[in-house]
């Protein structure tokens, strides 16, 4: 009986050494692969950790280790993107970093209606409307309905016949375009 326990302990120790070796061999390449496909470092590290956690818990033999690891990583990336919440209008005009003196939120939360703030707000809205007009109609429609008019994705789906996931995707593309256009405006204002 003691020989069986010792054999199990030896097998467990060998498996632990193998997992540690695989982590050392693949972690850098795998993290680079994941970083290219997710938007932030924390998500990339979480996905990498999930991949290796799944490897450690795997009880089946793996014939092609590299292919298996990258397939698991790709599946986890898809899972994370499915769970990702839609971006909000706040994401469009929040500063890229906290040290920035000029964030769009400053002009919307500032109750002081000085001529400068009024002018900056008008430039913001003019740029936003121009950027919205540059979008394909489907992206513009979902952004305006959801973000500016407060219509839920479920209601938009019922109105348009498009699935909620399609609407989320359209809004995401709209937000990315609008964020870029408003970043250009902010950079111009900072450098005047």
trRosetta pair geometry for C-beta under 8 A, 3 or more apart (Angstrom, degrees):
i j d omega theta_ij theta_ji phi_ij phi_ji
1 4 5.8 -51 -158 27 37 112
1 5 6.9 33 148 -14 66 103
2 5 5.7 -52 -152 36 39 112
2 6 6.3 39 151 -19 68 107
3 6 5.6 -54 -146 39 32 113
3 7 6.2 36 153 -22 65 105
4 7 5.6 -53 -148 35 30 113
4 8 6.5 31 153 -18 64 104
5 8 5.8 -53 -149 36 31 111
5 9 6.4 32 151 -19 64 106
6 9 5.6 -53 -148 36 32 113
6 10 6.4 35 152 -21 65 104
7 10 5.7 -52 -148 35 31 113
7 11 6.4 31 153 -18 64 105
8 11 5.7 -53 -146 37 32 111
8 12 6.3 32 154 -19 65 107
9 12 5.7 -54 -146 38 31 112
9 13 6.3 32 154 -19 64 107
10 13 5.7 -55 -147 37 30 111
10 14 6.3 29 154 -18 64 106
11 14 5.8 -55 -148 37 30 111
11 15 6.3 31 153 -19 65 107
12 15 5.7 -54 -146 37 30 112
12 16 6.4 34 153 -22 63 105
13 16 5.6 -51 -148 34 31 114
13 17 6.5 33 152 -19 63 104
14 17 5.7 -52 -150 35 33 112
14 18 6.4 35 151 -20 65 105
15 18 5.6 -52 -149 35 33 114
15 19 6.4 33 154 -18 66 103
16 19 5.9 -52 -147 35 30 109
16 20 6.4 31 154 -18 63 108
17 20 5.7 -57 -148 38 30 113
17 21 6.3 32 153 -20 65 107
18 21 5.7 -55 -148 36 30 112
18 22 6.3 30 154 -19 65 106
19 22 5.7 -54 -147 36 31 111
19 23 6.3 35 153 -22 64 104
19 52 7.4 108 -177 -170 100 91
19 55 6.2 147 -133 122 98 107
19 56 5.1 62 -142 -98 153 80
20 23 5.7 -51 -148 33 30 113
20 24 6.5 30 153 -17 62 106
21 24 5.8 -57 -152 37 31 112
21 25 6.2 25 154 -16 66 111
22 25 5.7 -59 -144 40 31 109
22 26 5.8 -9 171 11 69 117
22 52 7.9 164 103 -126 104 92
22 55 6.6 -139 104 164 144 150
22 65 6.6 -126 -131 -170 120 136
22 69 7.8 -172 172 -75 114 136
23 26 6.8 -75 -131 51 19 86
23 27 5.3 32 178 -50 64 114
23 52 5.5 51 -102 -130 104 135
23 55 8.0 173 -67 78 84 146
24 27 6.7 -27 -112 6 14 112
26 29 5.8 -71 -159 51 56 105
26 30 5.1 48 152 -24 90 118
26 65 7.6 -133 -60 142 145 108
26 66 7.3 -173 -112 -108 124 68
26 69 5.6 -41 172 168 155 172
27 30 5.8 -63 -138 43 25 109
27 31 6.0 25 164 -21 65 110
27 48 6.6 74 -148 -174 81 127
27 52 7.6 3 -94 -65 96 135
28 31 6.0 -55 -145 35 24 109
28 32 6.6 26 155 -18 60 107
29 32 5.8 -57 -153 36 30 112
29 33 6.4 33 151 -20 65 107
30 33 5.5 -52 -150 34 33 115
30 34 6.4 29 153 -16 66 107
30 48 5.9 125 117 -123 110 97
30 51 6.5 -144 174 88 143 160
30 69 5.9 -79 -98 151 130 120
30 70 7.1 -142 -116 -85 87 67
30 73 5.8 -163 -162 -74 99 151
31 34 5.7 -55 -145 39 33 110
31 35 6.1 40 155 -26 66 105
31 44 6.3 82 -159 157 76 111
31 45 7.4 19 -130 -93 110 58
31 48 5.2 2 -90 -85 82 146
32 35 5.7 -50 -143 31 29 114
32 36 6.9 32 158 -22 60 102
33 36 6.3 -60 -162 27 28 110
33 37 7.2 0 152 0 60 115
33 70 6.5 -76 158 -125 167 95
33 73 6.2 67 103 125 123 154
34 37 6.0 -80 -158 46 35 101
34 38 6.1 -4 164 6 78 115
34 44 4.6 137 119 -146 110 85
34 47 5.1 177 -151 86 140 131
34 48 5.9 -136 16 -58 161 88
34 73 5.6 -108 -76 -171 101 120
34 77 6.5 -163 -136 -77 79 114
35 38 6.7 -74 -130 48 26 87
35 41 7.3 7 -119 -108 100 62
35 44 4.7 30 -84 -124 65 154
37 74 8.0 -38 131 -118 176 63
37 77 5.0 2 120 -152 131 149
38 43 4.4 -141 166 103 142 123
38 44 5.1 -176 60 -68 129 78
38 47 6.8 174 -35 -7 153 144
38 77 6.2 -132 -59 -134 99 96
38 80 6.6 -3 -113 99 122 145
38 81 7.8 -138 -109 -64 80 91
39 43 6.8 50 53 33 67 144
40 43 5.2 93 66 10 81 102
40 44 7.2 -146 102 -7 43 91
41 44 5.5 -57 -150 36 35 114
41 45 6.3 30 157 -16 70 106
42 45 6.0 -57 -149 38 30 107
42 46 6.3 31 153 -20 64 108
43 46 5.6 -56 -146 37 32 113
43 47 6.3 32 156 -20 66 105
43 80 5.8 117 -164 -177 116 151
44 47 5.9 -55 -149 35 28 109
44 48 6.4 29 153 -19 63 106
45 48 5.6 -51 -146 36 34 113
45 49 6.3 36 153 -20 65 105
46 49 5.7 -55 -150 36 31 112
46 50 6.4 33 151 -21 65 105
46 80 7.8 125 91 -99 119 136
47 50 5.5 -52 -149 35 34 114
47 51 6.5 39 151 -24 65 101
47 73 6.3 82 151 -147 111 75
47 76 4.6 146 -147 121 94 128
47 77 6.1 40 -138 -72 154 67
47 80 6.3 -69 -78 -31 113 144
48 51 5.7 -50 -152 29 33 113
48 52 6.7 21 155 -8 65 106
48 73 7.4 13 -95 -116 54 109
49 52 6.1 -61 -150 43 31 103
49 53 6.1 36 151 -24 67 109
50 53 5.4 -53 -142 36 31 115
50 54 6.3 32 156 -19 64 104
50 76 5.1 147 92 -128 135 147
51 54 5.9 -57 -154 35 28 109
51 55 6.5 30 147 -20 63 105
51 69 6.1 71 174 -158 126 76
51 72 4.9 127 -131 111 87 116
51 73 5.0 -3 -87 -76 141 78
51 76 6.3 -110 -62 -3 84 150
52 55 5.2 -46 -146 34 39 117
52 56 6.4 41 154 -21 67 101
53 56 5.8 -51 -148 34 31 110
53 57 6.5 16 155 -6 63 111
54 57 6.0 -65 -145 46 30 103
54 58 6.4 51 151 -48 64 98
54 72 5.6 -167 82 -162 147 142
55 58 5.6 -40 -152 5 32 120
55 69 7.0 6 -76 -100 128 88
55 72 7.5 -175 -55 52 84 170
58 62 6.8 33 136 -45 152 115
62 65 5.5 86 121 -91 121 64
62 68 4.8 -56 -158 -17 122 170
63 68 8.0 132 52 -42 55 123
64 67 3.9 12 125 31 122 118
64 68 5.9 147 89 -23 70 89
65 68 5.7 -60 -145 37 27 112
65 69 6.2 25 160 -19 65 108
66 69 6.0 -57 -148 35 27 108
66 70 6.4 16 160 -9 64 111
67 70 6.1 -63 -145 43 27 104
67 71 6.0 29 157 -21 65 111
68 71 5.8 -58 -145 37 26 111
68 72 6.4 25 157 -17 63 107
69 72 5.9 -56 -149 37 28 109
69 73 6.3 29 152 -19 64 108
70 73 5.4 -50 -144 37 35 115
70 74 6.2 39 155 -22 66 104
71 74 5.7 -51 -146 35 31 112
71 75 6.4 32 153 -18 63 105
72 75 5.7 -54 -149 37 31 112
72 76 6.4 30 153 -18 65 106
73 76 5.8 -56 -148 37 31 109
73 77 6.4 35 152 -23 65 104
74 77 5.6 -50 -150 31 32 114
74 78 6.6 32 152 -18 63 103
75 78 5.8 -53 -152 35 33 112
75 79 6.5 36 149 -20 65 105
76 79 5.4 -51 -148 35 36 116
76 80 6.4 37 153 -20 67 103
77 80 5.8 -54 -149 35 30 110
77 81 6.4 27 154 -16 64 107
78 81 5.8 -57 -147 39 30 109
78 82 6.4 34 154 -23 65 105
79 82 5.8 -55 -150 32 30 112
79 83 6.5 16 157 -9 64 110
80 83 6.0 -66 -150 43 30 103
80 84 6.4 50 149 -47 65 96
81 84 5.4 -32 -148 2 36 122
86 146 7.7 -44 131 152 157 151
86 153 7.6 156 -20 -61 152 135
86 168 5.3 -126 -80 -139 109 88
86 171 5.5 16 -153 96 126 137
86 172 6.7 -122 -135 -66 77 83
86 175 7.9 155 180 -24 82 148
87 91 4.5 -63 -176 32 106 158
87 171 7.4 -174 48 133 80 100
87 172 6.4 103 11 -115 107 67
87 175 4.4 133 77 172 130 169
88 91 5.3 122 62 -7 63 95
88 147 7.1 146 -158 -123 54 103
89 92 5.5 -41 -168 16 51 118
89 93 7.4 3 155 10 74 99
89 147 4.7 127 -54 -171 107 120
89 148 7.5 105 -77 -68 143 64
90 93 7.0 -84 -155 51 34 79
90 94 5.7 40 159 -41 75 113
90 105 7.2 32 -148 -84 85 114
91 94 6.1 -48 -129 19 27 113
91 175 6.4 30 85 -172 126 125
91 179 6.7 -43 129 -91 91 122
92 104 7.1 -33 109 51 75 162
92 128 7.8 68 153 -112 149 110
92 175 6.6 -122 -71 -151 95 79
92 178 5.3 -33 -123 121 124 112
92 179 5.3 -129 -123 -88 63 70
92 182 5.5 77 173 29 92 158
93 103 7.0 109 151 168 74 72
93 104 2.5 -78 -180 73 110 150
93 105 6.1 146 114 -46 99 62
93 108 7.3 89 104 -8 149 130
93 124 7.2 32 -108 -152 137 131
93 182 6.2 -86 -87 161 73 150
94 103 6.0 -1 -158 -167 41 119
94 104 6.8 -74 -55 45 24 96
94 105 5.9 25 -102 -27 65 118
95 98 7.0 129 88 -94 123 24
95 100 3.7 -168 -163 62 138 138
95 102 7.3 134 -96 89 116 45
95 103 3.6 -81 -38 -96 102 105
95 104 7.7 174 -54 9 63 67
95 105 7.7 -90 -14 19 82 101
96 100 6.4 99 45 -39 71 144
96 183 7.7 56 -51 -123 117 112
97 100 5.5 123 67 -23 70 98
100 103 5.6 105 100 -61 115 87
102 106 6.8 -104 -147 33 43 143
102 186 6.4 166 116 -161 113 95
102 189 6.5 -158 164 106 157 116
102 190 5.7 -162 42 -84 143 95
103 106 5.1 113 65 -14 75 99
104 107 6.0 -58 -166 33 49 106
104 108 6.7 29 147 -8 77 109
104 124 6.4 120 -140 -125 110 139
104 182 7.0 -9 -64 171 144 130
104 186 7.0 -85 -54 -86 92 122
105 108 5.8 -67 -147 45 41 103
105 109 5.6 19 164 -5 78 116
106 109 6.6 -66 -133 47 20 95
106 110 5.8 27 165 -31 61 116
107 110 6.0 -43 -128 28 25 114
107 117 5.6 172 -141 -151 83 85
107 120 5.1 -120 -121 107 145 122
107 121 5.5 -177 158 -72 119 80
107 124 6.7 161 93 -25 149 149
108 121 7.3 121 -82 -110 66 105
110 117 5.8 -121 95 -129 129 146
112 117 6.1 125 96 -1 80 156
113 117 6.2 -127 -138 79 32 120
113 118 5.7 52 -171 -60 79 105
114 117 4.8 91 53 10 81 100
114 118 6.9 -148 89 -4 40 89
115 118 5.7 -57 -144 41 31 113
115 119 6.1 34 157 -22 66 108
116 119 5.8 -57 -149 36 27 112
116 120 6.3 25 154 -17 64 107
117 120 5.7 -53 -143 38 33 110
117 121 6.3 35 156 -20 65 104
118 121 5.8 -53 -148 35 29 111
118 122 6.5 28 153 -18 63 106
119 122 5.8 -56 -150 35 31 110
119 123 6.5 31 152 -19 65 104
120 123 5.6 -51 -147 36 34 112
120 124 6.3 39 151 -23 65 104
120 189 7.4 70 -127 -134 104 150
121 124 5.5 -52 -150 33 33 115
121 125 6.4 24 157 -12 66 106
122 125 6.0 -56 -145 41 31 105
122 126 6.1 33 155 -21 65 109
123 126 5.7 -56 -144 39 28 113
123 127 6.2 27 157 -17 65 109
123 185 6.9 163 144 -168 106 128
123 189 7.8 129 111 -78 152 125
124 127 6.0 -62 -151 39 25 107
124 128 6.2 26 153 -20 65 109
124 182 7.3 38 -145 -133 81 107
124 185 7.2 141 -105 128 57 153
125 128 5.4 -50 -141 37 33 115
125 129 6.2 31 159 -17 66 105
126 129 6.1 -56 -148 38 27 107
126 130 6.4 27 153 -17 62 108
127 130 5.7 -55 -145 38 31 112
127 131 6.1 30 156 -18 66 108
127 181 6.4 176 166 144 101 106
127 182 6.4 124 121 -99 128 68
127 185 4.8 4 -135 -71 170 150
128 131 5.8 -58 -146 39 28 109
128 132 6.3 32 153 -23 64 105
128 178 6.7 35 -136 -151 75 113
128 181 7.9 141 -101 101 40 124
128 182 6.9 22 -82 -79 78 111
129 132 5.5 -48 -145 33 33 115
129 133 6.5 36 154 -21 62 103
130 133 5.8 -55 -154 33 31 112
130 134 6.9 35 147 -24 62 103
130 181 7.7 -163 91 178 93 144
131 134 5.5 -50 -156 26 38 117
131 135 7.3 47 147 -30 62 97
131 177 6.5 166 178 132 104 95
131 178 5.2 118 129 -114 138 69
131 181 3.9 167 -105 82 134 167
131 182 7.2 -67 -22 -44 165 77
132 135 5.8 -46 -162 15 40 116
132 140 5.2 100 -179 -132 84 102
132 143 6.9 -149 -125 88 101 135
132 144 6.9 79 -156 -64 138 104
132 174 7.8 30 -121 -160 70 110
132 178 7.2 23 -70 -93 68 113
133 140 7.4 57 -91 -110 25 145
134 177 7.0 -154 95 164 113 134
134 181 7.6 150 39 -75 145 148
135 139 4.3 -115 174 87 121 116
135 140 4.3 152 83 -58 119 88
135 143 7.3 33 93 14 174 140
135 173 7.9 133 -142 117 109 96
135 174 5.5 28 -128 -117 151 88
135 177 6.1 150 -88 79 97 155
135 178 8.0 -21 -57 -53 127 91
136 139 5.0 83 61 12 82 104
136 140 7.0 -159 88 -7 38 91
137 140 5.7 -60 -144 41 30 111
137 141 5.9 33 160 -25 67 109
138 141 5.8 -53 -145 33 26 113
138 142 6.6 18 161 -12 62 106
138 162 7.6 112 -156 -65 116 160
138 170 5.3 -98 132 -135 96 142
139 142 6.3 -60 -148 38 28 102
139 143 6.2 25 157 -16 64 112
139 170 4.7 -152 -100 -177 63 88
139 171 7.2 161 -151 -84 70 28
139 173 5.4 -83 -118 86 133 106
139 174 4.1 166 172 -66 102 101
139 177 7.6 63 147 22 148 138
140 143 5.9 -64 -149 39 27 110
140 144 6.1 21 160 -15 67 112
140 174 6.7 157 -77 -117 36 128
141 144 6.1 -60 -144 39 25 105
141 145 6.1 18 162 -13 64 113
141 160 7.5 121 125 -87 138 139
142 145 6.0 -57 -139 42 28 108
142 146 5.8 11 168 -5 65 117
142 156 6.0 92 -124 175 78 154
142 160 8.0 -52 -78 -13 91 162
142 167 5.0 178 -133 -156 137 83
142 170 4.6 96 31 99 149 122
142 171 4.9 -108 122 -65 117 85
142 174 6.9 -174 74 -8 95 147
143 146 6.4 -67 -138 46 20 97
143 147 5.4 -20 -177 18 63 122
143 148 7.4 49 136 -5 69 100
143 170 7.7 -124 -37 129 81 89
143 171 5.5 144 -81 -128 70 75
143 174 4.1 -129 -58 134 134 158
143 175 7.2 172 -113 -55 117 69
143 178 7.4 143 -156 -29 154 143
144 147 7.0 -59 -110 52 13 86
144 148 5.0 -35 -154 38 55 123
144 149 6.3 42 148 -7 68 106
145 148 7.6 17 -23 52 8 81
145 149 5.3 -46 -144 50 38 122
145 151 4.3 -46 169 47 90 128
145 156 5.2 124 114 -98 144 118
145 159 8.0 -151 -145 56 159 151
146 149 7.5 37 2 55 10 79
146 150 7.5 31 -173 -123 32 11
146 151 5.9 -82 -86 68 44 74
146 152 7.4 52 -122 -138 83 13
146 153 6.4 24 -105 -71 126 70
146 156 6.4 -44 -62 -37 93 148
146 167 7.6 130 -50 165 138 115
146 171 6.1 -28 48 -104 150 139
147 150 8.0 -6 164 -67 9 42
147 171 7.5 143 -34 -148 110 117
151 155 5.1 -113 -178 83 93 126
151 156 5.5 110 122 -57 116 92
151 159 8.0 -9 169 -3 145 144
152 155 4.7 95 59 7 83 100
152 156 7.0 -148 97 -4 44 86
153 156 5.5 -53 -144 39 35 112
153 157 6.1 42 153 -26 66 104
153 164 4.8 79 143 -140 119 93
153 167 5.1 158 -150 98 97 141
153 168 6.7 14 -130 -61 147 82
154 157 5.6 -52 -151 32 28 115
154 158 6.7 27 151 -17 62 103
154 164 6.6 -10 -83 -90 54 120
155 158 5.7 -52 -150 35 34 111
155 159 6.4 33 151 -19 66 106
156 159 5.6 -56 -148 38 34 112
156 160 5.9 2 165 4 70 114
156 162 7.6 -30 132 60 90 103
156 167 5.6 121 102 -132 127 150
157 160 6.6 -69 -133 50 22 90
157 161 7.5 70 178 -107 55 2
157 162 6.0 -108 -126 79 65 61
157 163 6.3 16 -135 -153 118 20
157 164 5.1 -43 -67 -66 142 69
157 167 6.0 -104 -72 -20 84 141
158 161 8.0 26 -168 -67 18 41
160 167 7.5 132 55 -84 140 112
162 166 4.5 -114 176 87 105 131
162 167 5.5 127 108 -55 118 87
162 170 7.7 15 150 -9 158 140
163 166 4.6 99 58 4 80 103
163 167 7.1 -145 97 -4 44 86
164 167 5.5 -55 -150 37 35 113
164 168 6.3 39 151 -22 67 103
165 168 5.6 -49 -146 34 33 114
165 169 6.4 35 154 -19 63 104
166 169 5.7 -55 -152 36 31 113
166 170 6.4 32 151 -19 65 105
167 170 5.7 -53 -147 36 32 112
167 171 6.3 31 155 -18 65 105
168 171 5.8 -56 -148 37 30 109
168 172 6.3 34 153 -24 64 105
169 172 5.6 -52 -149 31 31 114
169 173 6.7 29 155 -15 64 102
170 173 6.0 -55 -153 36 32 108
170 174 6.4 33 150 -19 65 107
171 174 5.4 -55 -150 37 35 115
171 175 6.2 37 153 -22 69 105
172 175 5.7 -53 -146 35 31 111
172 176 6.4 32 155 -20 64 104
173 176 5.8 -52 -148 34 32 112
173 177 6.5 30 155 -16 64 106
174 177 5.9 -60 -152 38 30 108
174 178 6.1 23 155 -15 67 112
175 178 5.7 -58 -140 42 30 108
175 179 5.9 36 158 -26 66 107
176 179 5.8 -51 -144 32 26 113
176 180 6.6 26 156 -18 60 105
177 180 5.9 -59 -155 34 30 110
177 181 6.5 24 153 -15 66 108
178 181 5.7 -56 -145 39 34 109
178 182 6.1 25 159 -12 68 110
179 182 6.1 -61 -144 43 26 104
179 183 6.2 33 154 -26 63 107
180 183 5.6 -53 -148 31 29 115
180 184 6.8 34 152 -22 61 100
181 184 5.8 -50 -158 28 34 114
181 185 6.9 32 147 -15 63 102
182 185 5.4 -46 -150 35 42 114
182 186 6.2 44 151 -20 69 103
183 186 5.6 -52 -145 38 33 111
183 187 6.2 34 154 -19 66 106
184 187 5.8 -56 -147 37 28 111
184 188 6.4 30 153 -20 63 105
185 188 5.7 -56 -151 35 31 111
185 189 6.4 27 154 -17 66 106
186 189 5.7 -56 -148 37 32 110
186 190 6.3 30 154 -19 66 107
187 190 5.7 -55 -145 37 31 111
187 191 6.3 10 161 -3 65 114
188 191 6.2 -73 -145 48 26 98
188 192 6.7 47 155 -53 64 94
189 192 6.0 -32 -150 -8 33 116
